[in-house]
Amino acid sequence: MKEKKSLDLIKNNMGLLAAFLVLCIGATLVLGNTFFAWKNFSNVLRQLSTNMFLACGMTLVIMLGGIDLSVGSVIAMVGCFVAGFISYLEMPVGLAILLAVLLGVVLGLFNGAVAAYTTIPPFIITLATMNIGRGIARVYSATKTITVSDAFFKSIASTYLGPIPIQVVYIVIVVAVTAVILNRTQLGRHILATGGNMQAAAYSGVNTKKVTLFVFVYSSLLASLAGIISASRLFSGTSVAGESAEMDAIAAVVLGGTSMSGGSGSISGTVFGVFIIAILNNVMNLYGIDASWQYIVKGIVIMIAVFIDYFKGRNE
């Protein structure tokens, strides 16, 4: 049974696996040992943890037929608040983390409530809260970096298990929890049903409002945790953290095969998508490609993924 599931996993993600291998081979030919050095891979694993958190939450949102543009701002807001709580108010680290995460979840609760109980599109709702969250971060931090000197807080993202960064453990936990929710629970089936046809799901007894509320709260929860890890890794909170992070998350999810129209997708595809985006970013940085061109390249990747999704939908 396990062997069959493993074979199905490879078969369903064959295209992504091929793209990942081609990207790695191309990077090796261009960059040689610089790319294959363990130090470089370790940095990639540490950096992609943020996108993995966001992409897991974004997968459920997009499966629902929605979008969450506020997650990058949640990273900044939560990072600034946790740094301020520790440095300015001298709160215990655990309490500071809990309160900062709760503030991020409140934003997700608002997104979910408006999406569930009104007909306002999630794109508009989260576009507004994206600006609100970023603005709150800027006001609270006075657009300055809030440094944190607490050793325990720093250790959250700087600890290694042998040669492996602690972020790998966080990634495994988040991916596993999200996969269980989607594939092993009634809630997961309800998410797919709601995304496929909300009206039909409601007629069949699915509480689509509660499903929508949960998905947006879960997305903000993961973004809040990403904000804590990001602030810990940088030893500081800043209002510019997480800028364009939502774009990388959306790119990874769409690249991973989740349909923008909702109702289909997989966490395994998202994981491959996150790794492809991370390797692409890493290669462009190592090769010294200007940031402006990096935006263009990632935009093209998103466009290709959207067109693939479009033509796949037409053929079904």
C-alpha positions in Angstrom: 0.0 0.0 0.0 2.8 2.4 1.0 4.7 1.5 -2.2 1.6 2.2 -4.3 1.2 5.6 -2.6 4.8 6.5 -3.2 4.5 5.5 -6.9 1.3 7.6 -7.2 3.1 10.5 -5.6 5.9 10.4 -8.1 3.5 9.8 -11.0 1.3 12.7 -10.1 4.2 15.1 -9.8 6.3 13.7 -12.6 6.4 17.0 -14.5 7.4 19.0 -11.4 10.1 16.4 -10.5 11.4 16.7 -14.1 11.4 20.5 -13.9 13.2 20.4 -10.5 15.9 18.0 -11.9 16.4 20.1 -15.0 16.8 23.2 -12.9 19.3 21.6 -10.6 21.3 20.2 -13.6 21.3 23.6 -15.3 22.4 25.3 -12.0 25.2 22.8 -11.6 26.4 23.4 -15.2 26.4 27.2 -14.7 27.5 27.4 -11.0 29.4 24.2 -10.4 30.4 23.4 -6.8 29.0 26.7 -5.6 25.5 25.4 -6.1 26.1 21.9 -4.8 27.9 23.0 -1.6 26.1 21.9 1.6 26.3 25.4 3.0 24.3 26.7 0.0 21.7 23.9 0.4 21.5 24.6 4.1 20.8 28.3 3.3 18.1 27.3 0.8 16.4 25.2 3.4 16.4 28.0 5.9 15.1 30.5 3.5 12.4 28.4 1.9 10.8 27.6 5.3 8.9 31.0 5.1 7.5 30.2 1.7 6.6 26.7 2.7 4.5 27.9 5.6 2.7 30.5 3.4 2.3 28.1 0.5 0.7 25.4 2.7 -1.9 27.9 3.9 -2.3 29.4 0.4 -3.0 25.9 -1.1 -6.1 25.5 1.0 -7.2 29.1 0.2 -6.8 28.6 -3.5 -8.4 25.1 -3.3 -11.4 27.0 -1.9 -11.4 29.2 -4.9 -10.0 32.2 -3.1 -6.7 34.1 -2.7 -4.9 35.6 0.4 -2.8 38.6 -0.5 -2.3 39.6 3.2 0.2 36.9 4.3 3.3 38.9 3.5 2.0 41.8 5.6 1.2 39.4 8.4 4.9 38.3 8.4 5.9 42.0 8.8 3.3 42.8 11.4 3.9 39.8 13.6 7.7 40.1 13.3 7.5 43.8 14.4 5.2 43.1 17.3 7.1 40.1 18.7 10.3 42.0 18.5 8.7 45.0 20.2 7.1 43.0 22.9 10.5 41.4 23.8 12.7 44.4 23.4 10.4 47.3 24.4 8.0 45.7 26.9 10.5 43.0 28.1 7.8 40.4 27.9 8.7 36.7 28.3 9.5 35.2 24.9 6.6 32.7 25.1 4.0 35.3 25.9 5.4 37.7 23.3 5.1 35.0 20.6 1.6 34.0 21.7 0.3 37.6 21.6 2.0 38.4 18.3 0.6 35.3 16.6 -2.9 36.1 18.0 -2.7 39.5 16.4 -1.9 37.8 13.0 -4.7 35.3 13.5 -7.2 38.2 14.1 -6.4 39.6 10.7 -7.1 36.1 9.2 -10.3 35.9 11.2 -11.4 39.2 9.7 -10.5 38.0 6.2 -12.5 34.8 6.7 -15.5 36.4 8.3 -15.9 38.9 5.4 -15.3 36.2 2.8 -17.8 33.8 4.4 -20.6 36.2 5.3 -20.5 38.6 2.4 -20.2 38.4 -1.4 -17.0 40.6 -1.4 -14.3 38.7 -3.4 -11.4 37.5 -1.2 -9.0 39.3 -3.6 -10.5 42.7 -2.6 -10.7 41.8 1.1 -7.1 40.6 1.4 -5.8 43.4 -0.8 -7.2 45.8 1.8 -5.9 43.9 4.8 -2.5 43.5 3.0 -2.2 47.3 3.2 -3.6 47.5 6.7 -1.2 44.9 8.0 1.8 46.6 6.4 0.7 50.0 7.6 0.3 48.7 11.2 3.8 47.3 11.0 5.2 50.6 9.8 3.4 52.6 12.5 4.4 50.3 15.3 8.0 50.1 14.3 8.2 53.8 13.1 9.7 52.2 9.9 12.8 51.3 11.9 14.3 47.8 12.6 13.5 46.5 16.1 16.4 44.4 17.1 16.1 41.4 19.6 19.0 40.3 21.7 17.2 37.5 23.6 19.2 34.2 23.1 16.2 31.9 23.3 14.3 33.9 20.7 17.4 33.8 18.3 17.7 30.0 18.8 14.2 29.4 17.3 15.6 29.8 13.8 19.4 29.4 14.3 19.5 25.9 15.9 21.0 23.0 13.9 20.4 19.3 14.4 23.9 18.2 13.3 24.3 19.7 9.9 20.5 20.1 9.4 18.9 23.5 10.2 15.9 23.4 12.6 13.7 24.9 9.9 13.6 21.4 8.3 11.8 20.1 11.4 9.3 23.0 11.2 8.7 22.3 7.5 8.0 18.6 8.0 5.5 19.4 10.8 3.6 22.1 8.8 3.5 20.0 5.7 2.4 16.9 7.6 -0.4 18.7 9.5 -1.7 20.4 6.3 -1.6 17.1 4.5 -3.5 15.3 7.3 -6.2 18.1 7.3 -6.6 17.9 3.5 -6.4 14.2 2.9 -7.4 12.5 6.2 -10.3 14.6 7.6 -13.8 15.5 6.7 -12.8 19.2 6.8 -10.4 18.5 3.9 -13.1 16.9 1.8 -15.4 19.9 2.6 -12.7 22.3 1.5 -12.4 20.6 -1.9 -16.2 20.3 -2.2 -16.7 24.0 -1.4 -14.0 25.0 -3.9 -15.4 22.8 -6.6 -19.0 24.1 -6.2 -20.0 26.1 -3.2 -23.7 25.9 -3.8 -23.7 22.2 -4.4 -21.6 21.7 -1.3 -24.0 23.8 0.8 -27.0 21.7 -0.5 -25.2 18.5 0.5 -24.9 19.7 4.1 -21.4 21.3 4.1 -21.2 24.4 6.3 -19.3 26.4 3.7 -19.1 29.5 6.0 -17.2 27.6 8.7 -15.0 26.0 6.1 -14.1 29.5 4.6 -13.5 30.9 8.0 -11.2 28.1 9.0 -9.1 28.3 5.8 -8.4 32.0 6.1 -7.6 31.7 9.8 -5.3 28.8 9.1 -3.5 30.7 6.3 -2.9 33.7 8.7 -1.8 31.3 11.5 0.9 29.8 9.3 1.9 33.3 8.1 2.1 34.4 11.7 4.4 31.5 12.5 6.5 32.3 9.5 6.8 35.9 10.8 8.1 34.6 14.1 10.7 32.4 12.4 11.7 35.2 10.0 12.2 37.6 12.9 14.2 35.0 14.8 16.4 34.3 11.8 17.1 38.0 11.3 17.3 38.8 15.1 14.9 41.6 14.4 11.5 42.8 13.3 11.1 45.1 10.3 8.1 46.6 8.4 9.7 45.5 5.1 9.8 41.8 6.0 7.6 39.6 3.8 7.4 42.0 0.9 6.2 40.1 -2.2 6.2 36.9 -0.1 2.6 36.3 -1.1 3.7 36.2 -4.8 6.2 33.5 -4.2 3.6 31.5 -2.3 1.0 31.8 -5.0 3.7 30.9 -7.6 4.6 27.8 -5.7 1.0 26.7 -5.3 0.0 27.3 -8.9 3.2 25.7 -10.1 2.4 22.7 -7.9 -0.8 22.1 -9.9 -3.5 23.6 -7.6 -6.3 25.0 -9.8 -6.9 28.8 -9.4 -10.6 28.1 -10.0 -10.7 25.9 -6.9 -11.7 22.3 -6.1 -8.4 20.5 -6.9 -4.8 20.4 -5.9 -2.3 18.7 -3.6 0.1 19.5 -0.8 2.8 17.3 -2.5 2.6 19.4 -5.6 2.9 22.6 -3.5 6.0 21.2 -1.8 7.7 20.6 -5.2 6.6 24.1 -6.2 8.2 25.7 -3.2 11.5 23.9 -3.9 11.4 24.9 -7.5 10.8 28.6 -6.6 13.5 28.4 -3.9 16.1 26.9 -6.2 15.2 29.4 -8.9 15.7 32.3 -6.4 19.0 30.8 -5.2 20.4 30.3 -8.7 19.5 33.9 -9.7 21.1 35.3 -6.5 24.3 33.2 -6.9 24.5 34.2 -10.6 24.1 37.9 -9.6 21.0 38.5 -11.6 19.5 42.0 -10.9 16.4 42.0 -8.6 14.4 43.7 -11.3 15.0 40.8 -13.7 14.2 38.3 -10.9 10.7 39.8 -10.7 10.3 39.3 -14.4 11.5 35.7 -14.3 9.1 34.8 -11.5 6.3 36.6 -13.2 6.9 34.5 -16.3 6.9 31.3 -14.2 3.5 32.3 -12.7 2.1 33.1 -16.1 3.3 29.7 -17.5 1.7 27.9 -14.6 -1.6 29.8 -15.0 -1.7 29.0 -18.7 -1.0 25.3 -18.0 -3.9 25.3 -15.5 -6.1 27.0 -18.0 -5.5 24.6 -20.8 -5.7 21.6 -18.4 -9.2 22.9 -17.4 -10.3 23.2 -21.0 -9.3 19.6 -21.7 -11.1 18.1 -18.7 
